[in-house]
């Protein structure tokens, strides 16, 4: 199976964004509505929730809604408020040794759902490089030019709450925060729609992993590794195994950033399952303002000083069912 990743600079959503949104609008609606087991909130309620929790994003949201016109469902989708539940993998680790600080992560998800768009944006006073995700503003992981990195994993069962999609919460953090301390405070007060773990790192080496979710108090930890569980996991679970592998990789006396990154391309961290394919590996280096997107045999480096627009198509071969 093949997947094309693109890299583009787009300071703010405009005509090109609108064309992409129209092209993927049906898929975005399926993401938002899921199986349709409950009626989503009204567009007015969605905007009110955004204004209450992330007011800095409201002008950008209103601009996007203005471009799509009088489309009630589109306005709900663009809010990211109370989306359907979704399951995905992911593994990530913070490196603090030589060549650090760095955050390394695998993103595991069905390839046909991933947007595959690397973006350099400038919505406000901060520039952001992120792996973008539909429908608007979403970030799977990213970094701003203050040197703050944010990346997420699913934190457990896919239960649904009265909150926002994590991909918009990451956008909010990258737009409004300049340090790990600021990002932790922001995430502590934002309501998420699912259980998630967010790992934060800044150019000073400050780091935190915050465990968030509906119907639980946020927990701020100093974890340098996380996968797809929070405080508890069965020792036999794949998530627990992946975290143990990462902990062991960091603990090795001969460990380097290169050897740590190499572990992300081997089992059990690297997945070739169709339902949870490792779509890409990212290595964020906030002190350099640089991120390397990696696939077997391919490295695509992006930075605030040198952002390379273009496209890359990766052949994943035959995936496991």
Backbone as numpy.savetxt, mean C-alpha at the origin, in Angstrom:
# Nx Ny Nz CAx CAy CAz Cx Cy Cz
1.84 -15.97 -17.16 1.00 -14.77 -17.16 1.87 -13.53 -17.16
1.44 -12.50 -17.88 2.18 -11.25 -17.96 1.43 -10.12 -17.28
2.19 -9.17 -16.75 1.61 -7.97 -16.14 2.49 -6.79 -16.50
1.86 -5.70 -16.96 2.60 -4.50 -17.31 2.50 -3.48 -16.20
3.66 -2.96 -15.80 3.75 -1.89 -14.83 4.17 -0.62 -15.56
3.54 0.49 -15.21 3.87 1.77 -15.83 4.36 2.74 -14.77
5.14 3.70 -15.18 5.60 4.76 -14.29 5.34 6.10 -14.96
4.63 6.97 -14.25 4.28 8.27 -14.82 4.28 9.34 -13.73
4.65 10.54 -14.14 4.51 11.69 -13.27 3.17 12.34 -13.56
2.39 12.58 -12.52 1.09 13.23 -12.65 0.87 14.03 -11.37
1.20 15.31 -11.41 1.14 16.11 -10.19 -0.20 15.99 -9.50
-1.27 16.15 -10.26 -2.63 16.00 -9.72 -3.50 15.30 -10.75
-4.51 14.58 -10.31 -5.40 13.93 -11.28 -6.03 14.94 -12.23
-6.03 14.58 -13.51 -6.60 15.46 -14.53 -7.25 14.62 -15.62
-7.14 15.07 -16.86 -7.80 14.38 -17.97 -7.31 12.96 -18.14
-6.00 12.74 -17.97 -5.46 11.39 -18.13 -6.00 10.47 -17.03
-6.07 11.00 -15.79 -6.65 10.20 -14.71 -8.10 9.86 -15.01
-8.87 10.82 -15.49 -10.29 10.59 -15.76 -10.45 9.49 -16.80
-9.60 9.49 -17.82 -9.68 8.45 -18.85 -9.39 7.08 -18.24
-8.39 7.00 -17.35 -8.09 5.73 -16.69 -9.24 5.30 -15.79
-9.83 6.26 -15.08 -10.95 5.92 -14.20 -12.12 5.38 -15.00
-12.45 6.04 -16.10 -13.56 5.57 -16.93 -13.28 4.16 -17.44
-12.04 3.90 -17.82 -11.69 2.60 -18.37 -11.81 1.50 -17.32
-11.52 1.83 -16.05 -11.55 0.83 -15.00 -12.70 1.00 -14.02
-13.71 1.78 -14.40 -14.77 2.12 -13.46 -15.56 0.90 -13.00
-15.84 -0.03 -13.91 -16.60 -1.22 -13.52 -15.81 -2.05 -12.51
-14.50 -2.19 -12.74 -13.67 -2.96 -11.81 -13.60 -2.26 -10.45
-13.50 -0.92 -10.48 -13.46 -0.17 -9.23 -14.76 -0.35 -8.45
-15.88 -0.38 -9.15 -17.16 -0.58 -8.48 -17.23 -1.98 -7.87
-16.71 -2.98 -8.57 -16.71 -4.34 -8.01 -15.84 -4.40 -6.76
-14.69 -3.70 -6.80 -13.83 -3.64 -5.61 -14.59 -3.02 -4.44
-15.30 -1.97 -4.69 -15.98 -1.24 -3.62 -17.19 -1.99 -3.08
-17.99 -2.55 -3.97 -19.24 -3.18 -3.57 -19.06 -4.63 -3.12
-18.05 -5.31 -3.63 -17.87 -6.72 -3.29 -19.06 -7.54 -3.72
-19.50 -8.40 -2.83 -20.65 -9.26 -3.13 -21.98 -8.54 -2.92
-21.94 -7.29 -2.49 -23.16 -6.52 -2.32 -24.02 -6.98 -1.17
-23.36 -7.46 -0.10 -24.13 -8.00 1.03 -24.78 -6.90 1.86
-24.32 -5.68 1.75 -24.93 -4.57 2.48 -24.90 -3.32 1.63
-25.85 -2.46 1.85 -25.95 -1.23 1.07 -24.86 -0.25 1.51
-24.05 0.25 0.57 -23.01 1.22 0.96 -23.63 2.54 1.40
-22.91 3.34 2.13 -23.44 4.64 2.56 -23.67 5.54 1.36
-24.47 6.57 1.57 -24.75 7.52 0.50 -23.49 8.30 0.16
-23.49 8.94 -1.00 -22.35 9.77 -1.40 -22.16 10.91 -0.41
-23.24 11.46 0.08 -23.15 12.56 1.05 -22.51 12.08 2.35
-22.89 10.87 2.79 -22.31 10.31 4.02 -20.83 10.01 3.82
-20.46 9.55 2.63 -19.05 9.28 2.33 -18.22 10.55 2.41
-18.72 11.62 1.81 -17.98 12.88 1.84 -17.89 13.42 3.26
-18.97 13.29 4.01 -18.97 13.77 5.40 -17.93 13.01 6.23
-17.81 11.69 6.00 -16.81 10.90 6.74 -15.40 11.34 6.36
-15.18 11.59 5.08 -13.86 12.06 4.64 -13.54 13.42 5.26
-14.52 14.30 5.28 -14.31 15.62 5.87 -14.04 15.54 7.36
-14.64 14.59 8.04 -14.45 14.44 9.48 -13.07 13.89 9.82
-12.59 12.93 9.02 -11.37 12.23 9.38 -10.13 12.66 8.60
-10.31 13.04 7.33 -9.17 13.41 6.49 -9.49 14.68 5.71
-9.73 15.78 6.41 -10.19 17.00 5.73 -9.20 17.52 4.69
-7.93 17.24 4.86 -6.93 17.73 3.90 -7.13 17.12 2.51
-7.80 15.97 2.44 -8.02 15.33 1.15 -9.31 15.78 0.47
-10.17 16.48 1.19 -11.48 16.85 0.64 -11.37 17.69 -0.64
-10.50 18.72 -0.71 -10.42 19.46 -1.98 -10.04 18.58 -3.16
-9.15 17.61 -2.94 -8.76 16.71 -4.02 -9.90 15.76 -4.37
-10.63 15.29 -3.36 -11.79 14.44 -3.59 -12.86 15.20 -4.37
-13.15 16.41 -3.96 -14.16 17.20 -4.66 -13.77 17.44 -6.12
-12.47 17.66 -6.36 -12.02 17.87 -7.73 -12.24 16.60 -8.56
-11.93 15.43 -7.98 -12.14 14.18 -8.70 -13.63 13.95 -8.97
-14.47 14.20 -7.97 -15.91 14.05 -8.17 -16.43 15.01 -9.24
-15.87 16.21 -9.26 -16.27 17.17 -10.28 -15.94 16.67 -11.68
-14.81 15.98 -11.81 -14.43 15.47 -13.13 -15.33 14.33 -13.59
-15.75 13.45 -12.66 -16.59 12.33 -13.08 -18.04 12.74 -13.26
-18.42 13.91 -12.74 -19.78 14.41 -12.94 -20.77 13.84 -11.93
-22.04 13.96 -12.26 -23.13 13.59 -11.36 -23.32 12.07 -11.39
-22.47 11.37 -10.67 -22.47 9.90 -10.66 -22.35 9.46 -9.20
-23.48 9.16 -8.60 -23.53 8.87 -7.17 -22.63 7.71 -6.77
-22.67 6.61 -7.53 -21.85 5.45 -7.19 -20.37 5.79 -7.32
-20.00 6.52 -8.36 -18.59 6.90 -8.53 -18.11 7.72 -7.35
-18.94 8.63 -6.86 -18.55 9.45 -5.71 -18.35 8.58 -4.46
-19.16 7.56 -4.28 -18.98 6.64 -3.16 -17.66 5.88 -3.31
-17.43 5.36 -4.52 -16.21 4.60 -4.77 -14.97 5.45 -4.51
-14.99 6.68 -4.97 -13.83 7.56 -4.83 -13.54 7.91 -3.37
-14.54 7.80 -2.51 -14.33 8.13 -1.10 -13.52 7.07 -0.35
-13.50 5.84 -0.87 -12.85 4.71 -0.18 -13.50 4.42 1.17
-14.68 4.93 1.42 -15.31 4.77 2.72 -16.20 3.54 2.72
-15.96 2.64 3.68 -16.69 1.39 3.87 -16.71 0.52 2.61
-15.53 0.21 2.04 -15.49 -0.70 0.91 -15.71 -2.14 1.36
-15.92 -3.02 0.42 -16.04 -4.44 0.73 -14.72 -4.98 1.27
-14.78 -6.10 1.97 -13.58 -6.73 2.51 -12.82 -7.46 1.41
-11.49 -7.49 1.54 -10.65 -8.19 0.58 -9.50 -8.85 1.32
-9.05 -9.98 0.78 -7.93 -10.70 1.38 -6.72 -10.57 0.46
-5.54 -10.37 1.05 -4.30 -10.36 0.28 -3.16 -10.73 1.20
-2.04 -11.12 0.59 -0.86 -11.47 1.36 0.01 -10.25 1.58
1.29 -10.43 1.77 2.31 -9.39 1.89 3.26 -9.74 3.03
4.52 -9.39 2.83 5.56 -9.54 3.85 6.43 -8.30 3.78
6.89 -7.81 4.94 7.75 -6.62 4.91 8.69 -6.61 6.11
9.83 -5.94 5.91 10.85 -5.89 6.95 11.60 -4.57 6.87
12.04 -4.10 8.03 12.84 -2.88 8.14 14.30 -3.26 8.33
15.17 -2.68 7.52 16.61 -2.90 7.61 17.26 -1.63 8.15
18.08 -1.78 9.21 18.71 -0.63 9.85 20.24 -0.68 9.80
20.80 -1.67 9.12 22.25 -1.81 9.05 22.86 -1.00 7.93
24.03 -1.42 7.48 24.73 -0.73 6.40 23.85 -0.67 5.16
23.88 0.47 4.47 23.03 0.76 3.30 21.59 1.09 3.70
21.34 1.15 5.01 19.99 1.50 5.46 19.90 2.96 5.84
18.76 3.36 6.38 17.60 2.51 6.63 16.87 2.16 5.32
16.18 1.01 5.36 15.43 0.58 4.18 14.23 -0.23 4.63
13.21 -0.20 3.83 12.04 -1.06 4.03 11.89 -1.93 2.80
11.84 -3.25 3.01 11.69 -4.21 1.92 10.32 -4.85 2.04
9.60 -4.96 0.93 8.27 -5.57 1.00 7.95 -6.34 -0.28
7.19 -7.43 -0.09 6.53 -8.15 -1.18 5.05 -7.82 -1.13
4.47 -7.59 -2.31 3.03 -7.41 -2.37 2.43 -8.60 -3.11
1.51 -9.31 -2.45 0.92 -10.54 -2.99 -0.57 -10.33 -3.21
-1.00 -10.47 -4.47 -2.41 -10.23 -4.80 -2.65 -10.77 -6.21
-3.90 -11.07 -6.58 -4.17 -11.50 -7.96 -3.70 -10.43 -8.95
-2.93 -10.83 -9.93 -2.29 -9.86 -10.83 -3.29 -9.02 -11.61
-4.43 -9.61 -11.98 -5.37 -8.86 -12.82 -6.04 -7.72 -12.06
-5.97 -7.73 -10.72 -6.61 -6.68 -9.93 -5.66 -5.50 -9.68
-4.36 -5.76 -9.69 -3.39 -4.72 -9.37 -3.29 -3.71 -10.51
-3.31 -2.44 -10.17 -3.21 -1.40 -11.19 -1.83 -1.39 -11.84
-0.78 -1.59 -11.04 0.57 -1.63 -11.60 1.08 -0.28 -12.05
0.69 0.76 -11.33 1.06 2.12 -11.73 1.96 2.76 -10.68
3.19 3.04 -11.05 4.14 3.75 -10.20 3.97 5.23 -10.48
3.68 6.01 -9.44 3.33 7.41 -9.63 4.27 8.35 -8.89
4.59 9.45 -9.52 5.18 10.59 -8.83 4.14 11.69 -8.84
3.65 12.07 -7.66 2.58 13.06 -7.57 3.02 14.23 -6.71
2.26 15.31 -6.81 2.51 16.51 -5.99 1.16 17.15 -5.69
0.35 16.46 -4.91 -0.98 16.97 -4.59 -0.90 18.22 -3.72
0.04 18.24 -2.81 0.15 19.37 -1.88 1.61 19.79 -1.83
2.13 20.11 -0.67 3.50 20.60 -0.63 4.51 19.46 -0.66
4.08 18.22 -0.49 4.98 17.08 -0.54 4.83 16.32 -1.86
5.96 15.87 -2.38 5.93 14.95 -3.51 5.88 13.52 -2.96
5.21 12.66 -3.70 5.03 11.27 -3.26 5.34 10.35 -4.44
6.17 9.33 -4.18 6.35 8.23 -5.12 5.64 7.03 -4.49
4.74 6.42 -5.24 3.96 5.32 -4.67 3.56 4.32 -5.74
3.31 3.09 -5.31 2.65 2.12 -6.17 1.16 2.39 -6.03
0.61 3.05 -7.02 -0.79 3.48 -6.95 -1.75 2.33 -7.20
-2.96 2.53 -6.70 -4.01 1.53 -6.89 -5.34 2.24 -7.09
-6.15 1.73 -8.03 -7.47 2.31 -8.25 -8.26 2.36 -6.95
-9.32 3.20 -6.91 -9.85 4.00 -8.01 -9.29 5.43 -8.07
-8.86 5.96 -6.92 -8.36 7.34 -6.88 -7.51 7.48 -5.63
-6.27 7.89 -5.82 -5.45 8.22 -4.68 -4.86 7.07 -3.91
-5.28 5.85 -4.18 -4.84 4.72 -3.37 -3.35 4.44 -3.53
-2.71 4.01 -2.42 -1.30 3.64 -2.42 -1.15 2.28 -1.74
-0.49 1.34 -2.40 -0.16 0.07 -1.75 1.06 0.24 -0.86
1.96 1.10 -1.25 3.13 1.49 -0.47 3.69 2.74 -1.12
4.45 3.52 -0.36 4.98 4.75 -0.95 5.92 5.49 -0.02
6.41 6.61 -0.53 7.40 7.42 0.19 7.21 8.87 -0.22
7.36 9.80 0.74 7.30 11.21 0.38 8.68 11.85 0.46
8.79 13.07 -0.04 10.12 13.68 -0.12 10.61 14.25 1.20
9.83 14.10 2.28 10.36 14.32 3.62 11.14 13.10 4.12
11.02 11.98 3.39 11.71 10.77 3.79 10.89 9.84 4.65
9.56 9.88 4.51 8.68 8.97 5.23 8.21 7.88 4.29
8.32 6.63 4.75 7.86 5.46 3.99 6.69 4.82 4.74
5.67 4.38 4.00 4.54 3.68 4.59 4.18 2.50 3.71
3.95 1.34 4.33 3.61 0.13 3.59 2.69 -0.71 4.46
1.76 -1.43 3.84 0.76 -2.15 4.63 0.72 -3.63 4.29
0.22 -4.41 5.25 -0.17 -5.80 5.03 -1.56 -5.99 5.63
-2.25 -7.01 5.17 -3.50 -7.39 5.83 -3.15 -7.93 7.21
-4.00 -7.63 8.20 -3.69 -8.02 9.57 -4.43 -9.23 10.07
-5.19 -9.91 9.21 -5.93 -11.08 9.67 -7.22 -11.26 8.90
-8.23 -11.76 9.57 -9.49 -12.09 8.92 -10.09 -10.85 8.27
-10.80 -11.09 7.17 -11.31 -9.98 6.37 -12.65 -9.48 6.87
-12.72 -9.08 8.13 -13.97 -8.53 8.65 -14.07 -7.06 8.27
-15.28 -6.59 8.16 -15.53 -5.24 7.65 -15.96 -4.31 8.77
-15.46 -3.08 8.73 -15.80 -2.10 9.74 -16.24 -0.79 9.13
-16.57 0.16 9.99 -17.04 1.47 9.56 -15.84 2.39 9.36
-15.10 2.17 8.32 -13.91 2.99 8.11 -13.50 3.04 6.66
-12.24 3.37 6.45 -11.72 3.63 5.11 -10.81 2.50 4.64
-10.68 2.39 3.32 -9.70 1.47 2.75 -8.30 1.91 3.14
-7.45 0.94 3.45 -6.09 1.25 3.88 -5.32 2.00 2.81
-5.63 1.76 1.55 -4.86 2.41 0.48 -5.06 3.93 0.47
-6.21 4.41 0.90 -6.39 5.86 1.01 -5.76 6.37 2.30
-5.78 5.57 3.34 -5.14 5.98 4.60 -3.64 6.16 4.40
-3.01 5.29 3.60 -1.59 5.47 3.31 -1.36 6.75 2.52
-2.23 7.02 1.57 -2.11 8.29 0.82 -2.18 9.48 1.78
-3.12 9.44 2.70 -3.28 10.54 3.65 -2.01 10.74 4.48
-1.45 9.66 4.97 -0.22 9.75 5.78 0.91 10.36 4.96
1.07 9.92 3.72 2.16 10.42 2.89 1.95 11.87 2.48
0.71 12.30 2.38 0.42 13.69 2.02 0.57 14.64 3.20
0.35 14.16 4.41 0.23 15.09 5.54 1.29 14.92 6.62
2.11 13.86 6.57 3.06 13.58 7.65 4.49 13.57 7.12
5.41 14.00 7.99 6.81 14.05 7.59 7.71 13.14 8.38
7.18 12.45 9.38 8.00 11.59 10.24 7.16 10.41 10.71
7.85 9.42 11.27 7.15 8.26 11.82 6.23 8.69 12.95
6.70 9.58 13.82 5.87 10.01 14.95 4.57 10.65 14.47
4.65 11.51 13.47 3.44 12.14 12.95 2.52 11.11 12.30
3.09 10.16 11.57 2.28 9.15 10.89 1.58 8.24 11.90
2.27 7.89 12.99 1.65 7.06 14.02 0.44 7.77 14.61
0.58 9.05 14.92 -0.54 9.80 15.49 -1.71 9.86 14.52
-1.42 10.05 13.23 -2.50 10.08 12.24 -3.22 8.74 12.17
-2.47 7.65 12.10 -3.09 6.33 11.97 -3.85 5.91 13.23
-3.44 6.40 14.38 -4.14 6.07 15.62 -5.56 6.63 15.63
-5.80 7.71 14.90 -7.13 8.33 14.95 -7.99 8.03 13.72
-7.41 7.41 12.69 -8.18 7.12 11.49 -8.88 5.77 11.62
-10.15 5.67 11.19 -10.86 4.38 11.28 -10.63 3.55 10.01
-10.05 2.35 10.15 -9.86 1.47 8.99 -11.05 0.55 8.78
-11.23 0.08 7.56 -12.34 -0.82 7.28 -11.98 -2.28 7.55
-10.67 -2.60 7.65 -10.24 -3.96 7.90 -9.04 -3.96 8.86
-8.67 -5.17 9.29 -7.45 -5.32 10.08 -6.24 -5.15 9.18
-5.33 -4.27 9.58 -4.12 -4.03 8.79 -2.94 -3.79 9.71
-1.74 -4.07 9.19 -0.50 -3.69 9.82 0.18 -2.69 8.90
0.57 -1.55 9.43 1.26 -0.54 8.64 2.66 -0.36 9.21
3.66 -0.60 8.39 5.04 -0.38 8.79 5.49 0.98 8.28
6.09 1.74 9.17 6.54 3.10 8.89 8.04 3.19 9.11
8.71 3.97 8.28 10.15 4.19 8.40 10.43 5.59 7.88
11.37 6.31 8.53 11.76 7.59 7.96 13.27 7.66 7.79
13.73 8.75 7.24 15.13 8.86 6.86 16.09 8.79 8.05
15.59 9.04 9.26 16.43 8.98 10.45 16.63 7.55 10.96
15.85 6.61 10.43 15.86 5.24 10.94 14.77 4.98 11.96
14.03 6.02 12.35 12.87 5.80 13.22 11.89 4.89 12.49
11.29 3.96 13.24 10.39 3.00 12.61 9.33 2.55 13.61
8.24 2.06 13.07 7.16 1.51 13.89 6.28 0.66 13.00
5.66 -0.34 13.59 4.59 -1.08 12.93 3.35 -0.91 13.80
2.31 -0.35 13.22 1.08 -0.09 13.97 0.01 -1.06 13.51
-0.63 -1.70 14.47 -1.66 -2.70 14.22 -3.02 -2.03 14.40
-3.81 -1.98 13.34 -5.07 -1.25 13.37 -6.19 -2.14 12.86
-7.40 -1.75 13.14 -8.54 -2.49 12.63 -9.82 -2.05 13.29
-10.96 -2.43 12.70 -12.24 -2.12 13.32 -12.40 -2.88 14.62
-13.00 -2.23 15.58 -13.31 -2.83 16.87 -12.06 -3.30 17.62
-10.98 -2.53 17.49 -9.80 -2.77 18.31 -9.05 -1.44 18.46
-8.32 -1.32 19.57 -7.49 -0.15 19.78 -6.20 -0.30 18.97
-5.73 0.77 18.34 -4.45 0.67 17.63 -3.33 0.30 18.59
-2.40 -0.54 18.12 -1.25 -0.93 18.94 0.01 -0.53 18.18
0.84 0.28 18.81 2.08 0.73 18.18 3.21 -0.17 18.68
3.90 -0.83 17.75 4.96 -1.76 18.11 6.28 -1.31 17.48
7.35 -1.92 17.92 8.67 -1.69 17.32 9.04 -2.85 16.40
8.04 -3.65 16.00 8.31 -4.77 15.11 9.04 -4.30 13.86
10.07 -5.04 13.49 10.77 -4.75 12.24 10.31 -5.68 11.12
9.49 -6.64 11.43 8.93 -7.54 10.41 7.44 -7.68 10.65
6.69 -7.88 9.60 5.28 -8.25 9.76 4.78 -8.91 8.50
3.76 -9.75 8.69 3.14 -10.45 7.57 1.64 -10.24 7.67
0.85 -11.31 7.85 -0.60 -11.14 7.78 -1.34 -11.56 9.04
-0.73 -11.27 10.19 -1.42 -11.46 11.46 -0.99 -10.32 12.38
-1.68 -10.22 13.49 -1.35 -9.17 14.44 -0.71 -9.81 15.68
-1.27 -9.65 16.86 -0.57 -10.17 18.05 -0.52 -11.69 18.11
-1.52 -12.36 17.55 -1.59 -13.81 17.68 -1.72 -14.46 16.30
-1.05 -15.59 16.17 -1.19 -16.42 14.97 -0.85 -17.85 15.34
-1.52 -18.78 14.71 -1.17 -20.18 14.93 0.27 -20.40 14.50
1.08 -21.08 15.34 2.47 -21.35 14.95 2.59 -22.07 13.61
1.52 -22.78 13.23 1.55 -23.54 11.98 1.08 -22.71 10.78
0.65 -21.48 10.99 0.12 -20.69 9.89 1.22 -20.23 8.95
0.86 -20.01 7.70 1.83 -19.52 6.71 2.31 -18.13 7.08
1.44 -17.32 7.64 1.83 -15.97 8.03 2.89 -16.00 9.12
2.69 -16.86 10.13 3.67 -16.98 11.21 5.00 -17.50 10.68
4.94 -18.44 9.74 6.16 -18.98 9.15 6.92 -17.88 8.41
6.22 -17.10 7.62 6.89 -16.04 6.87 7.53 -15.02 7.81
6.86 -14.67 8.90 7.46 -13.73 9.82 8.69 -14.32 10.51
8.64 -15.61 10.85 9.82 -16.25 11.46 11.00 -16.22 10.51
10.75 -16.46 9.24 11.82 -16.43 8.24 12.45 -15.04 8.18
11.63 -14.02 8.22 12.15 -12.65 8.19 12.94 -12.32 9.46
12.41 -12.72 10.61 13.12 -12.48 11.87 14.50 -13.16 11.85
14.53 -14.39 11.34 15.80 -15.11 11.26 16.76 -14.45 10.28
16.23 -13.94 9.18 17.09 -13.27 8.20 17.72 -12.02 8.79
16.96 -11.26 9.58 17.51 -10.06 10.21 18.52 -10.41 11.30
18.35 -11.55 11.95 19.21 -11.93 13.07 20.54 -12.53 12.64
20.68 -12.92 11.40 21.93 -13.53 10.94 23.09 -12.55 11.07
24.20 -13.04 11.59 25.36 -12.17 11.79 25.88 -11.60 10.48
25.80 -12.37 9.43 26.32 -11.95 8.13 25.27 -11.23 7.29
24.13 -10.89 7.89 23.04 -10.30 7.12 23.44 -8.96 6.52
22.99 -8.72 5.32 23.14 -7.44 4.64 21.79 -7.10 4.01
21.65 -5.90 3.54 20.42 -5.54 2.84 20.24 -6.44 1.62
21.33 -6.77 0.97 21.26 -7.63 -0.22 20.78 -9.03 0.14
21.30 -9.61 1.23 20.86 -10.96 1.60 19.41 -10.96 2.09
19.02 -9.90 2.79 17.62 -9.79 3.21 16.70 -9.72 2.01
17.06 -8.88 1.05 16.22 -8.74 -0.14 16.13 -10.06 -0.89
17.22 -10.79 -0.95 17.21 -12.08 -1.65 16.21 -13.04 -1.04
16.00 -12.98 0.29 15.03 -13.87 0.93 13.62 -13.64 0.43
13.33 -12.42 -0.02 11.99 -12.10 -0.51 11.70 -12.78 -1.85
12.73 -13.35 -2.48 12.53 -14.03 -3.76 12.55 -15.55 -3.61
12.48 -16.03 -2.37 12.48 -17.46 -2.12 11.28 -17.83 -1.26
10.86 -19.08 -1.35 9.78 -19.58 -0.49 10.24 -19.51 0.96
9.33 -19.26 1.90 7.88 -19.11 1.73 7.43 -17.68 1.47
8.38 -16.72 1.34 7.98 -15.32 1.16 7.48 -15.05 -0.27
8.13 -15.67 -1.24 7.77 -15.42 -2.64 6.69 -16.40 -3.06
5.58 -15.87 -3.58 4.43 -16.70 -3.93 4.22 -16.74 -5.44
3.99 -17.96 -5.94 3.64 -18.13 -7.35 2.21 -18.66 -7.50
1.42 -18.51 -6.45 0.02 -18.93 -6.52 -0.80 -17.86 -7.25
-1.71 -18.28 -8.09 -2.50 -17.34 -8.88 -3.34 -16.42 -7.99
-3.83 -16.96 -6.86 -4.69 -16.17 -5.99 -3.92 -15.16 -5.16
-2.62 -15.42 -4.93 -1.78 -14.52 -4.12 -0.38 -14.48 -4.73
-0.30 -13.93 -5.92 0.99 -13.87 -6.61 1.83 -12.72 -6.05
3.13 -12.98 -5.84 4.02 -11.87 -5.50 4.17 -11.02 -6.74
3.49 -9.89 -6.75 3.45 -9.04 -7.93 4.74 -8.26 -8.12
5.34 -7.81 -7.00 6.60 -7.07 -7.07 7.22 -7.04 -5.68
8.49 -6.75 -5.65 9.22 -6.48 -4.41 9.68 -5.03 -4.48
9.56 -4.31 -3.39 10.00 -2.91 -3.34 11.01 -2.74 -2.22
12.07 -1.99 -2.50 13.08 -1.64 -1.49 13.12 -0.12 -1.40
12.58 0.42 -0.32 12.54 1.87 -0.11 13.75 2.31 0.70
14.45 3.35 0.22 15.61 3.92 0.91 15.33 5.41 1.15
14.68 5.73 2.26 14.20 7.11 2.46 15.31 8.15 2.57
16.49 7.79 3.06 17.58 8.77 3.18 18.06 9.21 1.80
17.87 8.34 0.80 18.27 8.67 -0.57 17.10 9.15 -1.42
15.88 9.05 -0.88 14.71 9.40 -1.69 14.56 8.49 -2.88
14.83 7.20 -2.67 14.88 6.24 -3.78 14.12 4.98 -3.43
13.49 4.38 -4.45 12.85 3.08 -4.29 13.23 2.23 -5.50
13.57 0.97 -5.22 13.84 -0.01 -6.28 12.68 -0.98 -6.33
12.03 -1.06 -7.50 11.00 -2.07 -7.72 11.68 -3.25 -8.39
11.48 -4.44 -7.82 12.24 -5.60 -8.25 11.33 -6.74 -8.69
11.77 -7.42 -9.75 11.21 -8.68 -10.20 12.39 -9.60 -10.50
12.20 -10.88 -10.55 13.34 -11.75 -10.89 13.99 -11.31 -12.21
15.24 -10.90 -12.13 15.97 -10.48 -13.32 15.77 -9.04 -13.73
15.06 -8.26 -12.93 14.76 -6.87 -13.33 14.73 -5.95 -12.12
15.39 -4.79 -12.23 15.36 -3.76 -11.21 14.97 -2.44 -11.89
13.99 -1.76 -11.32 13.56 -0.46 -11.86 13.63 0.54 -10.72
14.63 1.41 -10.78 14.87 2.38 -9.71 14.18 3.70 -10.02
13.56 4.26 -9.00 12.91 5.57 -9.12 13.34 6.42 -7.94
13.45 7.72 -8.17 13.82 8.63 -7.08 13.22 10.00 -7.35
13.23 10.84 -6.33 12.73 12.20 -6.51 13.67 13.01 -7.41
14.95 12.68 -7.39 15.91 13.38 -8.24 15.86 12.89 -9.68
15.51 11.61 -9.85 15.50 11.03 -11.20 14.35 10.04 -11.31
13.24 10.51 -11.82 12.06 9.65 -11.99 11.95 9.29 -13.46
11.93 8.00 -13.73 11.95 7.50 -15.11 10.55 7.03 -15.52
9.94 7.76 -16.43 8.65 7.33 -16.95 8.85 6.20 -17.95
7.85 5.34 -18.06 7.94 4.23 -19.01 7.08 3.08 -18.59
7.39 1.91 -19.13 6.61 0.70 -18.84 7.52 -0.51 -18.83
7.13 -1.51 -18.04 7.85 -2.77 -17.99 6.81 -3.88 -17.88
6.95 -4.89 -18.73 6.06 -6.05 -18.69 6.83 -7.24 -18.17
6.33 -7.82 -17.07 6.99 -8.98 -16.48 6.20 -10.24 -16.79
6.91 -11.29 -17.20 6.31 -12.59 -17.48 6.48 -13.46 -16.24
5.38 -13.79 -15.58 5.39 -14.60 -14.35 5.37 -16.09 -14.66
5.23 -16.42 -15.93 5.16 -17.84 -16.31 3.85 -18.46 -15.88
3.84 -19.77 -15.78 2.63 -20.50 -15.39 2.48 -20.46 -13.88
1.38 -19.88 -13.42 1.15 -19.76 -11.99 0.45 -20.98 -11.44
0.64 -21.22 -10.14 0.03 -22.38 -9.49 -1.43 -22.09 -9.13
-2.26 -23.08 -9.26 -3.68 -22.91 -8.90 -3.92 -23.30 -7.46
